[in-house]
Amino acid sequence: MEASWIEHRRGRDRELLGWITPRGDKFVPISLLGHELSGPLDWDEAEQTLDNTGLGYLNGVWLLDTDGGTIRVRITEVTPERIRVITDNFGAIDVPYEEIILGFPAPKALRPA
């Protein structure tokens, strides 16, 4: 996370949705994964982009490219220090899984399924 990033929180529950960073006289919305969601916008547009994006993109299955191939994973934790994923257990509580710690921002190897 860069020092210039300004937190943007959801109004109703103050949940962190991402950040907004200055770019010239405009602003760029940054997702919780540390990726730019658009090019430079007016402040209100950057906030609206984060509000519209929400947190839903963190749910569901993601793909992670590894040395052994591409695996299905689910995101379990996102912080400005790391991103924690587990191998997809298909929603079963009795299926073994592997936990993988990724750096922040999320590497290009992690992508939506």
Backbone as numpy.savetxt, mean C-alpha at the origin, in Angstrom:
# Nx Ny Nz CAx CAy CAz Cx Cy Cz
9.57 6.27 3.85 8.73 7.44 3.85 9.62 8.68 3.85
9.28 9.60 3.03 10.06 10.84 2.92 9.59 11.87 3.95
10.50 12.74 4.35 10.17 13.77 5.34 9.11 14.73 4.82
9.01 14.90 3.50 8.05 15.84 2.91 6.63 15.27 2.81
6.46 13.98 3.11 5.14 13.37 3.00 4.24 13.82 4.15
3.04 14.22 3.83 2.06 14.69 4.81 0.98 13.62 4.94
0.72 13.15 6.15 -0.30 12.12 6.37 -1.67 12.60 5.90
-2.42 11.68 5.32 -3.83 11.94 5.02 -4.65 10.84 5.66
-5.57 11.22 6.53 -6.39 10.26 7.27 -7.85 10.39 6.87
-8.53 9.27 6.92 -9.96 9.23 6.62 -10.70 10.03 7.69
-11.68 10.82 7.28 -12.39 11.71 8.19 -13.13 11.02 9.31
-13.85 9.95 9.02 -14.75 9.37 10.03 -14.03 8.61 11.14
-12.92 7.98 10.85 -12.25 7.17 11.88 -10.76 7.48 12.01
-10.28 8.43 11.24 -8.88 8.89 11.29 -7.88 7.82 10.88
-8.35 6.80 10.15 -7.47 5.75 9.63 -6.54 6.34 8.57
-5.26 6.04 8.65 -4.29 6.53 7.68 -4.57 5.91 6.31
-4.77 6.75 5.30 -5.01 6.29 3.93 -3.78 6.42 3.04
-2.85 7.24 3.45 -1.65 7.46 2.65 -1.06 8.83 2.97
-0.35 9.36 2.01 0.33 10.63 2.20 0.14 11.51 0.97
0.42 12.78 1.15 0.43 13.74 0.06 1.78 14.44 0.12
2.43 14.53 -1.04 3.74 15.18 -1.08 3.73 16.32 -2.09
4.37 17.43 -1.75 4.44 18.55 -2.69 5.27 18.21 -3.91
4.85 18.69 -5.05 5.60 18.57 -6.29 5.40 19.87 -7.04
6.37 20.77 -6.93 6.22 22.11 -7.50 5.10 22.82 -6.75
4.13 23.36 -7.50 2.99 24.01 -6.85 1.77 23.09 -6.77
1.98 21.80 -7.00 0.92 20.79 -6.95 1.26 19.74 -5.89
0.45 18.68 -5.82 0.61 17.66 -4.80 0.35 16.28 -5.38
1.10 15.29 -4.91 0.98 13.92 -5.40 0.50 13.02 -4.27
-0.61 12.27 -4.48 -1.06 11.32 -3.47 -0.22 10.04 -3.51
0.13 9.56 -2.33 0.98 8.37 -2.17 0.18 7.31 -1.41
0.13 6.09 -1.92 -0.60 5.01 -1.26 0.15 4.54 -0.01
-0.52 3.69 0.78 0.13 3.11 1.95 1.30 2.21 1.58
1.31 1.74 0.33 2.43 0.93 -0.14 3.60 1.79 -0.61
3.43 3.11 -0.55 4.51 4.02 -0.92 4.59 4.33 -2.39
3.50 4.09 -3.12 3.49 4.34 -4.57 2.64 5.55 -4.91
3.08 6.30 -5.90 2.31 7.45 -6.36 1.03 6.95 -7.02
-0.10 7.56 -6.65 -1.39 7.16 -7.20 -1.77 7.97 -8.44
-1.10 9.08 -8.66 -1.37 9.91 -9.83 -0.22 10.87 -10.02
-0.32 11.67 -11.03 0.62 12.76 -11.22 0.22 13.92 -10.31
0.90 15.05 -10.44 0.60 16.21 -9.61 -0.83 16.72 -9.79
-1.47 17.03 -8.65 -2.85 17.50 -8.61 -2.97 18.69 -7.68
-4.11 19.35 -7.70 -4.41 20.33 -6.66 -4.58 19.57 -5.35
-4.41 20.27 -4.22 -4.48 19.63 -2.90 -5.79 18.86 -2.74
-6.92 19.51 -3.05 -8.22 18.86 -2.88 -8.34 17.60 -3.73
-7.80 17.63 -4.93 -7.84 16.46 -5.81 -6.97 15.32 -5.25
-5.83 15.67 -4.68 -4.96 14.66 -4.08 -5.65 14.00 -2.89
-6.30 14.80 -2.05 -7.06 14.24 -0.93 -8.19 13.34 -1.43
-8.91 13.80 -2.45 -10.01 13.02 -2.99 -9.53 11.70 -3.58
-8.37 11.72 -4.22 -7.80 10.49 -4.78 -7.55 9.47 -3.67
-6.97 9.91 -2.57 -6.73 9.00 -1.45 -8.05 8.53 -0.83
-9.00 9.44 -0.66 -10.30 9.06 -0.11 -10.99 8.03 -1.00
-10.95 8.25 -2.31 -11.60 7.33 -3.25 -10.90 5.98 -3.30
-9.58 5.98 -3.15 -8.81 4.74 -3.19 -9.08 3.93 -1.94
-9.16 4.59 -0.78 -9.45 3.90 0.47 -8.39 2.87 0.82
-8.83 1.79 1.48 -7.93 0.74 1.91 -8.26 -0.61 1.28
-9.32 -0.66 0.51 -9.78 -1.92 -0.06 -8.75 -2.65 -0.90
-7.85 -1.89 -1.54 -6.83 -2.51 -2.38 -5.87 -3.40 -1.58
-5.82 -3.22 -0.28 -4.94 -4.05 0.55 -5.53 -5.45 0.78
-6.84 -5.58 0.62 -7.50 -6.88 0.80 -7.28 -7.76 -0.42
-7.53 -9.00 -0.25 -7.48 -9.93 -1.37 -6.09 -10.46 -1.62
-5.99 -11.15 -2.73 -4.75 -11.83 -3.11 -3.87 -10.90 -3.93
-2.58 -10.98 -3.65 -1.55 -10.28 -4.41 -0.59 -11.33 -4.96
0.21 -10.94 -5.91 1.25 -11.81 -6.45 2.60 -11.26 -6.06
3.51 -12.15 -5.70 4.87 -11.76 -5.33 5.84 -12.59 -6.16
6.64 -11.90 -6.95 7.67 -12.57 -7.75 8.87 -12.85 -6.85
9.27 -14.12 -6.78 10.41 -14.53 -5.97 11.40 -15.27 -6.86
12.54 -15.61 -6.30 13.53 -16.40 -7.05 12.96 -17.73 -7.50
12.02 -18.27 -6.73 11.42 -19.56 -7.05 10.19 -19.47 -7.94
9.81 -18.28 -8.33 8.63 -18.10 -9.17 7.67 -17.11 -8.53
6.47 -17.05 -9.07 5.46 -16.14 -8.56 4.56 -16.89 -7.58
4.33 -16.28 -6.41 3.48 -16.91 -5.40 2.33 -15.97 -5.06
1.24 -16.57 -4.60 0.08 -15.82 -4.13 0.31 -15.45 -2.66
0.06 -14.18 -2.33 0.23 -13.72 -0.95 -0.93 -12.82 -0.56
-1.04 -12.60 0.73 -1.99 -11.64 1.28 -1.22 -10.68 2.18
-1.57 -9.41 2.11 -0.91 -8.39 2.93 -1.51 -8.46 4.33
-0.64 -8.53 5.35 -1.11 -8.58 6.73 -0.73 -7.34 7.53
0.27 -6.58 7.09 0.69 -5.38 7.81 1.40 -4.44 6.86
1.09 -3.16 6.98 1.77 -2.13 6.20 2.16 -1.01 7.14
3.45 -0.71 7.21 3.96 0.42 7.99 4.99 1.15 7.12
5.38 2.34 7.49 6.43 3.03 6.74 7.80 2.36 6.85
7.91 1.32 7.67 9.17 0.59 7.81 9.18 -0.70 7.01
8.00 -1.34 6.88 7.98 -2.65 6.22 6.57 -3.01 5.77
6.52 -4.02 4.93 5.25 -4.60 4.49 5.36 -6.09 4.77
4.40 -6.60 5.52 4.40 -8.01 5.89 3.32 -8.71 5.07
3.71 -9.82 4.42 2.76 -10.63 3.67 2.89 -12.07 4.13
1.83 -12.84 3.88 1.89 -14.29 4.12 1.47 -14.99 2.84
2.00 -16.18 2.65 1.56 -16.96 1.50 0.07 -17.22 1.66
-0.64 -17.22 0.55 -2.09 -17.35 0.57 -2.50 -18.69 1.19
-3.31 -18.61 2.23 -3.78 -19.82 2.90 -5.23 -20.13 2.52
-5.74 -19.42 1.51 -7.09 -19.64 0.99 -8.16 -19.52 2.07
-7.87 -18.71 3.10 -8.83 -18.46 4.16 -8.93 -19.54 5.21
-8.14 -20.58 5.10 -8.19 -21.68 6.06 -7.26 -21.40 7.23
-7.72 -21.72 8.43 -6.88 -21.45 9.61 -5.89 -22.58 9.88
-6.09 -23.73 9.25 -5.23 -24.87 9.53 -4.22 -25.16 8.42
-4.07 -24.22 7.49 -3.11 -24.39 6.39 -1.83 -23.66 6.77
-0.68 -24.33 6.68 0.57 -23.63 7.00 0.84 -22.51 5.99
1.51 -21.48 6.46 1.85 -20.36 5.59 3.25 -19.87 5.95
3.81 -19.13 5.01 5.12 -18.52 5.21 4.93 -17.01 5.31
5.60 -16.41 6.28 5.56 -14.96 6.42 6.78 -14.37 5.72
6.55 -13.30 4.96 7.63 -12.66 4.22 7.60 -11.17 4.54
8.74 -10.62 4.91 8.86 -9.19 5.21 9.47 -8.50 4.00
8.78 -7.49 3.51 9.25 -6.70 2.38 9.61 -5.30 2.86
10.46 -4.64 2.14 10.81 -3.26 2.47 9.72 -2.29 2.09
9.89 -1.06 2.48 8.99 0.03 2.13 9.78 1.05 1.33
9.27 1.54 0.24 7.98 1.22 -0.36 7.95 -0.21 -0.91
6.74 -0.69 -1.17 6.58 -2.06 -1.68 7.38 -2.22 -2.97
8.08 -3.33 -3.10 8.85 -3.55 -4.33 7.92 -3.85 -5.51
8.44 -3.65 -6.71 7.67 -3.93 -7.93 7.28 -5.41 -8.01
8.00 -6.26 -7.29 7.70 -7.70 -7.29 6.35 -8.00 -6.65
5.79 -7.07 -5.88 4.48 -7.24 -5.27 3.47 -6.50 -6.13
2.48 -7.24 -6.62 1.49 -6.63 -7.52 0.13 -7.27 -7.30
-0.94 -6.53 -7.61 -2.27 -7.11 -7.47 -2.43 -8.35 -8.34
-3.19 -9.33 -7.86 -3.43 -10.56 -8.62 -4.39 -10.27 -9.78
